[in-house]
Amino acid sequence: CEVLQLLRLVLEYEDKNRMGVDNLATVFTPCLISKPSPDGTRGMMDPTNLIEETKVVQNLIKVSAGRERKEETMIFNPVLSFF
């Protein structure tokens, strides 16, 4: 996935750009995980789910960057088994 390649590249320069896993997930979660509004447009994210959705993106970035073993992550987050 091109987005994950981009995130891995940005993560390689974390010491210079201060964009670690947490910051990347905070910025990219609304783009990667959002639901259409009832009127069919992309709406604001539901704040009650935002923390959990950000954790999913954090884990996805970690697995993609090789910072965490995929098997360990799937135990705690079965959503990632699709990636």
Salt bridges, closest charged atoms under 4 A:
GLU14 OE1 - ARG67 NH2 3.23
GLU52 OE2 - LYS55 NZ 3.61
GLU53 OE2 - LYS35 NZ 3.11
GLU71 OE1 - ARG69 NE 3.60
GLU72 OE2 - ARG69 NH1 3.36
